[in-house]
Amino acid sequence: MRQDYRENLKLALDTLRAHKLRSFLTILGVVIGVTIMIVVAGLLSGFNGTVSEAVTGYGADTAFISKFEQGFRTGRMSEDERKRKNLSLEQGLALTEGGAPDIKAVAISIFPDNETSSVRYKDQEVSALDFRGTFPAFAEVYANANLKEGRFFSDGDNEHKREVTVIGESVSKALFPNVDPIGKQVIINGHEFEVIGVFEMPKGGFGMNNEDRRVVIPYYTFRKLYANTTFHGYRIQAYPNRLDAAVDEARVILRRVRKVPYDAPDSFSIQTSQQAIESFYAVIGAVALATLVLSSIGLLIGGVGVMNIMLVSVTERTREIGVRKAIGARRGDITWQFLFEAMTLTGMGGILGILLGWGLTLGLAKALDWSAMVPVWAAFVGFGVSVGIGLVFGVWPALKAARLDPVVALRYE
C-alpha cells in the first residue's frame, strides 16, 4: 500500500512538472487564500502579545474619564453628546476631596483646543504630539510614565507656573540625537520650555495614539499660556482590586457635580483599561472575520479551478486511463491517482501561501514597528486546509476517471 501511495505521488509530481504554468494558475486562488490566513494569524498573534503588555502599561486598576464616549464608534456623535459641557478642574478635584474611598489618585489633564502642537529644538521639529498640562499625580497614575532620565515636575513647579517640560523618548531622540536633552530649551507652540525629564519608551502601546510622543507641562503653566482652554480629561487610579467600586464612586460624584438629573444618562464617559482592550479586540475580531471571508473566497475559487483542470486532465488522459485499467488497475487505484494529483496541486499552493504569508507578516511587522510571529499551528492549518481543498474538489474528477469503461477509453483519440 505504501508503494502505491509513493507511485501516485510520483505520478502527481510528474504531471505538475509537465504543466508548470497551468498548475500555477490553477492554484493561484489557494495561494492567495492561505496567504491571507497566515498574515491574519501572524498579526493577531502579535496583537495578543501587544495587548498583554498594554494592560501592564496602562495599569490594571485605572480608568479613563472623558466628556465624549470612548472606544470605536459605529455611527455619528449624537446631538446630546455634542452639547455636553466640558469636564472642569473643579469636577476633577471633587474626585479627590472625599466621598470616594476606593480612588487612590486622580491625574487631571488639560488639552489644547483643536490645535496641532509641535516642539522644536534648533532646526529639528516634531509635530502631532500628545501635548497636555497636568499635575504631578500624572507620574503616579500612569503606569507607563516611567522616566528614563531627569525628573518629573513638582508641586512647586506647578504652583509657580514654571515653564518646564517632560518629553517622550521618541521626541527626545528626534530633537536630541547626539545631545543630552536635560536642561535644553525647546520651543513648544511658540513658547520656550526647559526639558527636565524624558519618559521611558512605553511598552505595548497600541491604537493610533502613540504615547511616546508625549510632551507634558505643569497644569497651571498650561493655563497661563492657554487661558481660554477648557478641555479636560481624567484618569483615576483605584486601590488594588477595587476598580469597579472606584468607577461607581466616580460616576456618583460626577453626576452630582455636573448636576445630571436622576433619570438622565451620564454626561460623561468612564472606560477602564480592560474595556479599552475589549473594544480593540471587538474591532480586530471583525477585521479578522472579514479577512477570513476573503480567504475563503480565494480558497473556493482555487477549489473550482482545481476541479476544472482535473476534469480537463481526465479528458486528456482518457486513453492512459484505459491502458492502466487494461493491465489490471482497479477503480480505487485510478481514484487515488487523481485525488493525489489534486491534493498535491493544492498542497503545493498551500506551501507557497505559507511562505508568502510568512514573508508578508514579517515585512508588515517591521514596517508598522509591531511584534508579529506566525504561530506553528497556523502553518499546519493552512497546509491542511489547502490539501483538504484538493481532496474535496478532486473527488468528482477522480470518480469520473475511475468509472470510465476501459474498452471505450482505449478507443478514445
C-alpha positions as CSV (number, residue, x, y, z in Angstrom):
1,M,0.0,0.0,0.0
2,R,2.9,2.3,0.8
3,Q,4.4,1.7,-2.6
4,D,1.0,2.6,-4.2
5,Y,1.0,6.0,-2.4
6,R,4.6,6.7,-3.4
7,E,3.8,5.8,-7.1
8,N,0.7,8.0,-7.0
9,L,2.7,10.9,-5.5
10,K,5.4,10.4,-8.2
11,L,2.8,10.5,-11.0
12,A,1.2,13.6,-9.5
13,L,4.5,15.4,-9.3
14,D,5.4,14.4,-12.9
15,T,2.1,15.8,-14.1
16,L,2.7,19.1,-12.2
17,R,6.2,19.4,-13.8
18,A,4.8,18.8,-17.2
19,H,2.3,21.6,-16.9
20,K,4.0,24.2,-14.7
21,L,2.2,27.4,-15.8
22,R,-1.2,25.7,-15.9
23,S,-0.7,24.3,-12.5
24,F,0.4,27.6,-11.0
25,L,-2.6,29.5,-12.5
26,T,-4.9,26.8,-11.1
27,I,-3.6,27.1,-7.5
28,L,-3.4,30.9,-7.5
29,G,-6.6,31.2,-5.6
30,V,-5.4,28.7,-3.0
31,V,-2.1,30.6,-2.7
32,I,-4.0,33.9,-2.1
33,G,-6.4,32.3,0.4
34,V,-3.7,30.6,2.5
35,T,-1.5,33.8,2.4
36,I,-4.3,35.9,3.8
37,M,-4.9,33.3,6.5
38,I,-1.2,33.2,7.6
39,V,-0.9,37.0,7.6
40,V,-4.1,37.4,9.7
41,A,-2.9,34.7,12.2
42,G,0.6,36.3,12.5
43,L,-0.7,39.8,13.0
44,L,-3.3,38.7,15.5
45,S,-0.8,36.7,17.4
46,G,1.5,39.7,17.7
47,F,-1.5,41.8,18.7
48,N,-2.3,39.5,21.6
49,G,1.2,40.0,22.9
50,T,1.0,43.7,22.4
51,V,-2.3,43.9,24.3
52,S,-0.9,41.9,27.2
53,E,1.9,44.4,27.5
54,A,-0.6,47.3,27.1
55,V,-2.6,46.1,30.2
56,T,0.5,46.5,32.3
57,G,1.4,49.8,30.6
58,Y,-2.0,51.4,31.2
59,G,-2.3,50.0,34.7
60,A,-4.8,47.3,35.6
61,D,-6.5,49.5,38.3
62,T,-7.1,52.6,36.2
63,A,-10.0,54.1,34.3
64,F,-10.3,57.0,31.8
65,I,-12.9,59.7,32.1
66,S,-13.8,61.9,29.1
67,K,-16.6,64.2,28.0
68,F,-17.2,62.1,25.0
69,E,-18.0,58.4,24.6
70,Q,-14.8,56.3,24.3
71,G,-14.0,53.3,22.2
72,F,-14.8,52.7,18.5
73,R,-17.9,54.3,17.1
74,T,-20.4,52.7,14.7
75,G,-22.1,56.0,13.8
76,R,-22.0,59.7,14.3
77,M,-21.9,61.5,17.5
78,S,-25.3,62.2,18.9
79,E,-26.7,65.7,19.4
80,D,-26.8,65.2,23.2
81,E,-23.2,64.2,23.2
82,R,-22.1,67.2,21.2
83,K,-23.9,69.5,23.6
84,R,-22.2,68.1,26.7
85,K,-20.2,70.6,28.8
86,N,-16.5,70.1,29.2
87,L,-15.1,68.4,32.3
88,S,-13.5,71.0,34.5
89,L,-10.7,71.2,37.0
90,E,-13.1,71.6,39.9
91,Q,-15.0,68.5,38.9
92,G,-11.8,66.5,38.8
93,L,-10.7,67.8,42.2
94,A,-14.1,66.7,43.5
95,L,-13.0,63.1,42.9
96,T,-10.1,63.5,45.4
97,E,-11.9,65.5,48.1
98,G,-13.6,62.7,49.9
99,G,-16.6,60.6,49.1
100,A,-14.5,58.1,47.1
101,P,-12.6,55.9,49.5
102,D,-11.6,53.5,46.7
103,I,-10.0,56.1,44.5
104,K,-6.3,56.3,45.3
105,A,-5.2,59.1,42.9
106,V,-6.5,61.2,40.0
107,A,-4.5,62.6,37.1
108,I,-6.2,65.7,35.7
109,S,-5.1,66.7,32.3
110,I,-5.9,69.7,30.1
111,F,-5.5,69.7,26.3
112,P,-5.3,72.4,23.6
113,D,-8.5,73.1,21.7
114,N,-8.3,71.9,18.1
115,E,-4.6,72.8,17.7
116,T,-1.8,70.7,16.2
117,S,1.1,71.0,18.6
118,S,4.7,70.9,17.8
119,V,8.0,71.1,19.6
120,R,11.3,72.4,18.1
121,Y,14.9,72.5,19.1
122,K,17.1,74.5,16.7
123,D,16.4,73.1,13.2
124,Q,14.7,69.9,14.5
125,E,10.9,69.7,14.9
126,V,8.4,67.1,15.9
127,S,4.6,67.6,15.4
128,A,1.4,65.6,16.1
129,L,2.2,65.5,19.8
130,D,0.2,64.3,22.7
131,F,0.6,67.7,24.4
132,R,-1.1,68.4,27.7
133,G,-0.9,70.2,31.0
134,T,-1.2,68.0,34.1
135,F,-0.4,67.6,37.8
136,P,2.4,65.7,39.4
137,A,0.0,62.9,40.1
138,F,0.3,62.0,36.4
139,A,3.6,60.2,37.1
140,E,1.9,58.1,39.8
141,V,-1.4,57.2,38.0
142,Y,0.1,56.4,34.6
143,A,2.0,53.1,34.9
144,N,3.8,53.8,31.6
145,A,5.1,57.2,32.7
146,N,8.4,56.0,34.0
147,L,11.3,58.3,33.5
148,K,14.4,57.3,31.5
149,E,16.3,60.3,32.8
150,G,15.8,63.6,34.6
151,R,12.8,64.2,36.9
152,F,9.1,64.9,36.7
153,F,7.8,68.4,37.7
154,S,6.9,69.0,41.3
155,D,4.0,70.7,43.1
156,G,6.3,73.8,43.3
157,D,6.9,73.8,39.6
158,N,3.1,73.6,39.1
159,E,2.2,76.3,41.6
160,H,4.8,78.7,40.4
161,K,3.8,78.1,36.8
162,R,7.4,77.3,35.7
163,E,8.0,76.7,32.0
164,V,9.4,73.2,32.3
165,T,8.5,70.0,30.3
166,V,8.9,66.3,30.3
167,I,9.1,64.7,26.8
168,G,8.7,61.2,25.3
169,E,11.7,59.2,24.4
170,S,11.0,59.3,20.6
171,V,10.6,63.0,20.8
172,S,13.9,63.2,22.6
173,K,15.7,61.1,20.0
174,A,14.3,63.2,17.2
175,L,15.3,66.5,18.7
176,F,18.5,65.5,20.5
177,P,20.0,62.5,18.6
178,N,23.5,63.1,20.0
179,V,22.9,65.5,22.8
180,D,21.8,65.2,26.4
181,P,18.3,66.8,26.4
182,I,18.2,67.6,30.2
183,G,18.5,71.4,30.7
184,K,18.0,72.2,27.0
185,Q,15.5,74.9,25.9
186,V,12.8,73.8,23.4
187,I,10.0,75.8,21.7
188,I,6.5,74.3,22.2
189,N,3.9,76.1,20.1
190,G,6.0,79.3,20.2
191,H,6.8,79.2,23.9
192,E,10.2,78.4,25.4
193,F,10.4,75.5,27.9
194,E,13.3,73.8,29.7
195,V,13.5,70.0,29.4
196,I,13.7,68.4,32.9
197,G,12.9,64.8,32.1
198,V,12.4,62.1,29.4
199,F,9.8,59.4,29.6
200,E,10.9,55.9,29.1
201,M,9.7,54.2,25.9
202,P,6.3,52.7,26.9
203,K,5.7,49.0,26.3
204,G,2.7,47.6,24.5
205,G,1.2,50.8,23.2
206,F,-1.5,50.2,20.6
207,G,-4.0,52.2,18.6
208,M,-3.5,55.4,16.8
209,N,-2.3,57.4,19.8
210,N,1.5,57.0,20.3
211,E,2.1,57.7,24.0
212,D,5.8,58.0,23.4
213,R,5.2,61.3,21.6
214,R,4.0,62.9,24.8
215,V,5.1,66.4,25.8
216,V,3.8,67.3,29.3
217,I,4.0,70.6,31.2
218,P,2.6,71.7,34.6
219,Y,-1.1,72.3,34.6
220,Y,-1.1,75.9,35.8
221,T,1.7,76.7,33.3
222,F,-0.6,75.4,30.6
223,R,-3.5,77.6,31.9
224,K,-1.2,80.6,32.0
225,L,-0.3,80.2,28.3
226,Y,-3.8,78.9,27.1
227,A,-6.2,80.9,29.3
228,N,-9.3,80.1,27.2
229,T,-8.7,76.3,27.0
230,T,-11.2,74.2,29.0
231,F,-11.0,70.7,27.5
232,H,-10.1,68.3,30.4
233,G,-9.7,64.5,30.8
234,Y,-9.1,62.4,33.9
235,R,-7.5,59.1,34.7
236,I,-8.3,57.6,38.1
237,Q,-6.3,55.0,39.9
238,A,-8.1,52.7,42.3
239,Y,-6.7,50.7,45.1
240,P,-5.8,47.1,44.1
241,N,-8.8,45.0,43.2
242,R,-11.2,47.9,43.9
243,L,-11.6,49.4,40.4
244,D,-15.3,48.6,40.0
245,A,-16.1,50.3,43.3
246,A,-13.9,53.3,42.3
247,V,-15.7,53.7,39.0
248,D,-19.1,53.6,40.7
249,E,-17.9,56.3,43.2
250,A,-16.5,58.5,40.4
251,R,-19.8,58.2,38.5
252,V,-21.9,59.2,41.5
253,I,-19.6,62.2,42.3
254,L,-19.5,63.4,38.6
255,R,-23.3,63.1,38.2
256,R,-23.7,65.2,41.3
257,V,-21.2,68.0,40.5
258,R,-22.3,68.1,36.8
259,K,-26.0,68.3,38.0
260,V,-27.2,65.4,35.9
261,P,-30.9,64.6,36.6
262,Y,-31.5,61.2,38.2
263,D,-33.4,59.9,35.2
264,A,-30.9,61.2,32.6
265,P,-27.9,59.3,31.2
266,D,-24.3,60.2,32.2
267,S,-23.0,63.4,30.5
268,F,-19.5,61.8,30.5
269,S,-17.8,58.5,29.8
270,I,-15.8,56.2,32.0
271,Q,-13.8,53.4,30.5
272,T,-11.5,51.0,32.3
273,S,-8.3,49.7,30.8
274,Q,-9.9,46.3,30.3
275,Q,-12.9,47.8,28.5
276,A,-10.5,49.7,26.2
277,I,-8.7,46.5,25.3
278,E,-12.0,44.6,24.8
279,S,-13.0,47.4,22.4
280,F,-9.9,46.8,20.4
281,Y,-10.5,43.1,20.4
282,A,-14.0,43.6,19.0
283,V,-12.7,45.7,16.1
284,I,-9.8,43.3,15.4
285,G,-12.2,40.3,15.6
286,A,-14.4,42.0,13.0
287,V,-11.5,42.7,10.8
288,A,-10.2,39.1,11.2
289,L,-13.7,37.7,10.3
290,A,-13.9,39.9,7.2
291,T,-10.4,38.9,6.1
292,L,-11.1,35.2,6.6
293,V,-14.2,35.5,4.5
294,L,-12.0,36.9,1.7
295,S,-9.6,34.0,2.4
296,S,-12.5,31.5,2.0
297,I,-13.5,33.1,-1.3
298,G,-9.9,32.7,-2.6
299,L,-9.9,29.0,-1.5
300,L,-13.3,28.4,-3.1
301,I,-12.1,29.9,-6.4
302,G,-8.9,27.8,-6.1
303,G,-11.0,24.7,-5.5
304,V,-13.2,25.3,-8.5
305,G,-10.1,25.9,-10.6
306,V,-8.7,22.6,-9.4
307,M,-11.9,20.7,-10.3
308,N,-12.0,22.3,-13.7
309,I,-8.3,21.5,-14.5
310,M,-8.7,17.9,-13.2
311,L,-11.7,17.3,-15.4
312,V,-9.7,18.6,-18.4
313,S,-6.9,16.3,-17.3
314,V,-9.2,13.3,-17.2
315,T,-10.3,14.0,-20.7
316,E,-6.8,14.5,-22.0
317,R,-5.6,11.2,-20.3
318,T,-8.6,9.0,-21.2
319,R,-6.5,6.6,-23.3
320,E,-3.9,6.4,-20.4
321,I,-6.7,5.5,-18.0
322,G,-7.9,2.8,-20.4
323,V,-4.4,1.3,-20.6
324,R,-4.0,1.3,-16.8
325,K,-7.3,-0.5,-16.4
326,A,-6.4,-2.9,-19.2
327,I,-3.3,-4.0,-17.3
328,G,-5.1,-4.5,-14.0
329,A,-5.6,-1.1,-12.3
330,R,-8.7,-1.1,-10.2
331,R,-11.2,1.7,-9.7
332,G,-9.6,2.6,-6.3
333,D,-6.2,2.9,-7.9
334,I,-7.5,5.3,-10.5
335,T,-9.4,7.3,-7.9
336,W,-6.4,7.7,-5.6
337,Q,-4.2,8.6,-8.5
338,F,-6.3,11.6,-9.4
339,L,-7.1,12.5,-5.8
340,F,-3.3,12.5,-5.0
341,E,-2.8,14.7,-8.1
342,A,-5.4,17.2,-6.9
343,M,-4.2,17.2,-3.3
344,T,-0.5,17.6,-4.4
345,L,-1.6,20.5,-6.6
346,T,-3.4,22.4,-3.8
347,G,-0.8,21.3,-1.2
348,M,1.9,23.0,-3.3
349,G,-0.3,26.1,-3.4
350,G,-0.6,25.9,0.4
351,I,3.2,25.7,0.9
352,L,3.6,28.7,-1.4
353,G,0.9,30.6,0.5
354,I,2.6,29.8,3.9
355,L,6.0,31.1,2.7
356,L,4.4,34.2,1.1
357,G,2.3,34.9,4.2
358,W,5.3,34.4,6.5
359,G,7.3,37.0,4.5
360,L,4.4,39.5,4.3
361,T,3.8,39.2,8.1
362,L,7.5,39.9,8.9
363,G,7.5,42.8,6.4
364,L,4.3,44.4,7.8
365,A,5.5,43.9,11.4
366,K,8.8,45.7,10.5
367,A,7.0,48.5,8.6
368,L,4.5,49.0,11.4
369,D,7.0,48.5,14.2
370,W,4.8,45.8,15.6
371,S,5.7,42.5,17.1
372,A,4.2,39.7,15.0
373,M,5.0,36.0,14.6
374,V,3.3,33.3,12.6
375,P,2.3,30.6,15.0
376,V,3.2,27.0,14.1
377,W,-0.5,25.9,14.3
378,A,-1.4,28.5,11.6
379,A,1.1,26.9,9.2
380,F,-0.3,23.4,9.8
381,V,-3.9,24.7,9.5
382,G,-3.0,26.5,6.2
383,F,-1.4,23.4,4.7
384,G,-4.2,21.1,6.0
385,V,-6.9,23.4,4.5
386,S,-5.1,23.6,1.1
387,V,-4.8,19.8,1.0
388,G,-8.4,19.5,2.0
389,I,-9.5,21.7,-0.8
390,G,-7.8,19.3,-3.3
391,L,-9.5,16.3,-1.6
392,V,-13.0,17.8,-1.7
393,F,-12.8,19.3,-5.2
394,G,-10.8,16.4,-6.7
395,V,-13.4,13.8,-5.8
396,W,-15.7,14.3,-8.8
397,P,-12.9,14.2,-11.4
398,A,-11.3,11.2,-9.7
399,L,-14.6,9.3,-9.7
400,K,-15.3,10.2,-13.3
401,A,-11.9,8.8,-14.3
402,A,-12.4,5.7,-12.2
403,R,-15.8,4.9,-13.9
404,L,-14.5,5.1,-17.4
405,D,-15.1,1.9,-19.4
406,P,-11.7,0.6,-20.4
407,V,-12.8,-0.5,-23.8
408,V,-14.3,2.9,-24.6
409,A,-11.2,4.6,-23.1
410,L,-8.8,2.6,-25.3
411,R,-10.7,3.7,-28.4
412,Y,-10.5,7.4,-27.4
413,E,-8.4,9.6,-29.7
